[in-house]
Amino acid sequence: MSEPTESRRERAARRAGEFPPAPEPLPRPVLDSHTHLDITVSEAGVPGGGPSDDPVGTAIALATKVGVDRLVQVGVDVASSRWGADTADRYPAVLATVALHPNEAPRLADLDEALRQIESLAARDRVRGIGETGMDFFRTGDEGRAAQEESFRAHIAIAKRYGKALVIHDRDAHADVLRILDDEGAPDRVVLHCFSGDADFARECVRRGYLLSFAGTVTFGSATALREAAALTPVDQILVETDAPYLTPTPHRGRPNASYLIPLTVRALAATTGSDLDELCAAISATGDRAFGPW
């Protein structure tokens, strides 16, 4: 496969300010279980368009108007984790997770020190999850996998010590993710962020009691296997997310994503699972509270 002609940052810069229009509001409020407000604002701009003295507040207000009243801000390194924890302290609609992204772990000169800093943040009250952590065999080759696994195991231990949800990034690593969770013993609450597996992997996760968080990818025309996975997942094990500013749902694929676009994914999930929209929203909301606690 040829290398992309543009970097992620270049693509973000090119499309900055091109946020899609707001969709029809949901009948009941839900949460965005995984977003990156810091990356959204820095790379794609302010949702809703135009400058703002409070871009995070603007993004939250826009999401609230369409029925997305709670957001989980996700850390990917020490700096973003600290930013997320501080942001959750300032905004009642936001909770935070903290972690070293699996692709970050092999790049660190001192992984142990970075993990110590993540653990210090994990103790904060409005930090409710440890993630995104896990394994990624798409962007990290064989030479980095030992560091990824070491980091993943350490994050599992932190989640269990502090009683926080474990938020997993899993790309092309399904079997290894399950192996490591089984080896270490999973925390009480495990969220498979941006679930990317097929029906067989979904069954294994559901059987273990894990929560499957579906992103805009479930709306993509090519995502038949993902929709099959969603269709067999009990509604009380489903979460929904943006992974903003990435993975924008159809019909706006390629434009920047933000929490206010969650209704598009929720409606696609309702169609896929055959669920009543109102009941699905209520189930997602309750599952979010069960995973991350009260806002």
KELORO-700725 format. One line per field, with one value per residue (C-alpha): y, x negated, z; residue number from 1. Coordinates in steps of 0.2 Angstrom, whole numbers, plus 2048, in hexadecimal, padded with zeros to 3 digits. Each point is the difference from the previous one (the first is absolute). Layout:
% residues N
v c(Y/...)
u c(X/...)
w c(Z/...)
lumse c(NUM/...)
% end
This chain:
% residues 295
v c(800/811/80D/80E/810/80B/7FE/800/812/806/7F8/808/811/7FE/7FD/80C/80A/7F3/7F8/7F9/807/7FA/7F1/7FE/7FF/7EF/7FD/7FC/806/7F5/801/801/7F2/805/811/80A/812/806/7F8/806/812/801/7F6/803/810/804/7F6/80B/80B/811/805/7FE/805/7F0/7F2/7F2/808/804/7ED/7FB/80C/7FA/7EE/803/808/7EF/7F5/7FC/807/7F7/7FD/7F5/809/7F3/802/7F9/806/808/812/7FC/7F6/80E/80C/7F5/7FE/813/803/7F3/80B/80F/7FA/7F6/7F7/7F8/7F2/7FA/7F1/7FF/7F5/7FE/7FB/7EF/808/80D/7F3/7FA/811/805/801/7FD/7F6/7FD/812/804/7F2/807/811/7F7/7F8/810/807/7F0/805/80F/800/805/7F4/7F1/7F5/7FA/801/800/7F2/7EF/7F9/806/7F5/80C/80F/7F7/7F2/7F1/80B/80A/7F2/7FC/812/800/7F0/807/810/7F7/7F5/80F/809/7F1/800/812/7FF/7F2/809/810/7F7/809/7FA/7FA/807/7F6/804/7F1/800/7F0/7F8/7F8/7EF/808/80D/7F1/7F6/80E/804/7EE/7FF/80F/7FF/80D/80F/800/80C/7FE/80B/7FB/811/802/7ED/7F9/7EE/7F4/7F6/7F2/80D/809/7F0/7FD/812/7FF/7EF/808/80E/80E/80F/803/812/804/80F/807/7F2/7F6/80B/7FD/7F6/7F4/7FC/7F1/7F5/80E/802/7ED/802/80E/7F6/7F2/80C/802/811/802/7FC/80E/811/80D/80C/80C/7FD/813/808/7EF/7F3/80C/7F6/800/80A/80C/7F4/809/810/803/7F7/807/7FA/809/7F3/7F1/7FF/7FA/7F1/7FD/7FF/7F4/7F5/800/7FB/7F2/7F9/802/80A/80E/810/806/7F0/7FF/812/7FB/7F0/809/80E/7F3/7F6/810/804/7EE/801/811/804/80F/811)
u c(800/7F9/7FD/80D/7FC/805/7FD/80E/7FC/7FF/811/807/7F9/808/811/800/810/80A/80A/810/811/808/80C/811/800/802/80F/7F6/7EF/7F1/7ED/7F1/7F6/7F0/7FA/7F1/805/7EE/7FC/810/7FE/7ED/801/812/806/80F/810/80E/7F4/7F8/7F4/804/7F8/806/7FE/803/810/806/7FE/809/80E/802/801/80C/80C/802/801/7EE/7FE/7F1/7EF/7F1/7F0/7F2/7EE/7F2/7F0/7FB/804/811/805/7FB/80A/80F/800/7FF/80E/80B/7FE/805/80F/80E/805/7EE/7F8/7EE/7F6/7ED/7F3/7F2/806/7F9/7F7/7F9/7F8/7F2/7FB/7FD/7EE/806/810/800/800/80E/80A/7FD/807/80F/803/7FF/80E/80A/803/80A/813/806/7F4/80B/7F7/7EE/7FE/7FE/7F4/7FF/7F7/7FE/7F8/805/7F5/7F3/7F5/7F8/7F2/80D/80B/7F7/801/813/803/7F7/809/811/7FD/7FB/810/80B/7F7/803/813/802/7F7/80A/811/801/807/7F3/801/7F8/7F9/7FF/7FB/7FC/7FC/810/7F9/7F1/80C/80A/7F1/7F9/810/802/7EE/802/812/80B/806/813/804/7F7/805/7FA/7FE/805/804/7F9/802/80C/80E/7F5/7F5/810/806/7F0/801/813/7FD/7F3/80B/7F7/808/7FF/7FF/804/7FA/805/7F8/810/808/7F3/807/7F1/803/80C/7F6/800/813/802/7F6/80B/810/7FB/7FA/80D/806/7FA/7EE/800/7F8/7FE/7F2/7F8/7ED/801/7FA/7FE/80C/80E/810/808/806/7F2/7F1/7F0/805/7FC/809/807/80C/80F/800/803/812/7FB/7F8/80D/80E/7F5/7FE/813/803/7F2/806/812/802/80C/7F7/806/7FC/7EF/7FC/806/7F5/7F0/802/802/7F1/7F6/804/7FC/7EF/7FA/80B/80B/7FB)
w c(800/7FC/80D/802/7F7/80F/812/80D/805/7EE/7FD/810/7FA/7EF/807/80F/802/7F5/80E/7FA/804/810/7FF/807/813/809/80A/80F/806/7FD/803/7F4/809/7F7/7F9/7FE/803/800/7EF/7F9/805/7FB/7F0/7F9/808/80B/7FC/7FA/7F7/804/80E/812/810/808/7F2/80C/807/7EE/7FB/810/7FD/7EE/805/80E/7F3/7F7/810/803/812/806/7F9/805/7FB/7FD/803/7F4/809/810/7FA/7F8/810/80B/7F5/800/813/802/7F3/809/810/7F7/7F6/809/7EF/7FE/808/7FC/7FD/801/7F7/7F4/7EF/7FA/7F2/80C/80C/7F5/7FC/812/807/812/7FF/813/804/7F4/808/811/7FA/7F9/811/809/7F5/802/812/7FC/802/7EF/7F8/7FD/7F4/7FC/7ED/7F2/802/7F8/7F0/7EF/7F3/7F1/804/80C/7F9/808/808/80A/806/810/806/7FB/80A/80F/800/7FE/80F/80A/7FC/804/811/803/7FB/80D/80D/7FE/7FC/7EF/7EF/7F4/7EF/7F2/7F0/7F5/7EE/7F7/811/806/806/809/809/806/805/80A/809/804/806/80B/805/7F9/80B/804/7F2/7EF/7F0/7EF/7F8/7EE/7FF/7F0/801/7F8/807/807/809/806/807/80A/807/804/809/80B/804/7F7/7F9/7ED/7FB/7EE/7F6/7F0/7F7/803/7F3/7F2/7F1/802/812/7FE/80C/80D/7FF/802/810/806/7FC/80C/80E/80E/801/812/7FA/7F2/801/7F3/7FC/7F4/802/7FA/7F6/7F6/7FA/7FB/7FC/7EF/7F7/806/7FF/7FD/809/812/80E/810/80E/7F9/7F1/80C/7FB/7EF/807/80D/7F3/7F5/80F/803/7EE/801/811/7FD/810/803/800/810/809/7F8/806/812/800/7F9/80D/80E/7FA/800/812/805/7F7/806/80E/803/7F8)
lumse c(1/2/3/4/5/6/7/8/9/10/11/12/13/14/15/16/17/18/19/20/21/22/23/24/25/26/27/28/29/30/31/32/33/34/35/36/37/38/39/40/41/42/43/44/45/46/47/48/49/50/51/52/53/54/55/56/57/58/59/60/61/62/63/64/65/66/67/68/69/70/71/72/73/74/75/76/77/78/79/80/81/82/83/84/85/86/87/88/89/90/91/92/93/94/95/96/97/98/99/100/101/102/103/104/105/106/107/108/109/110/111/112/113/114/115/116/117/118/119/120/121/122/123/124/125/126/127/128/129/130/131/132/133/134/135/136/137/138/139/140/141/142/143/144/145/146/147/148/149/150/151/152/153/154/155/156/157/158/159/160/161/162/163/164/165/166/167/168/169/170/171/172/173/174/175/176/177/178/179/180/181/182/183/184/185/186/187/188/189/190/191/192/193/194/195/196/197/198/199/200/201/202/203/204/205/206/207/208/209/210/211/212/213/214/215/216/217/218/219/220/221/222/223/224/225/226/227/228/229/230/231/232/233/234/235/236/237/238/239/240/241/242/243/244/245/246/247/248/249/250/251/252/253/254/255/256/257/258/259/260/261/262/263/264/265/266/267/268/269/270/271/272/273/274/275/276/277/278/279/280/281/282/283/284/285/286/287/288/289/290/291/292/293/294/295)
% end
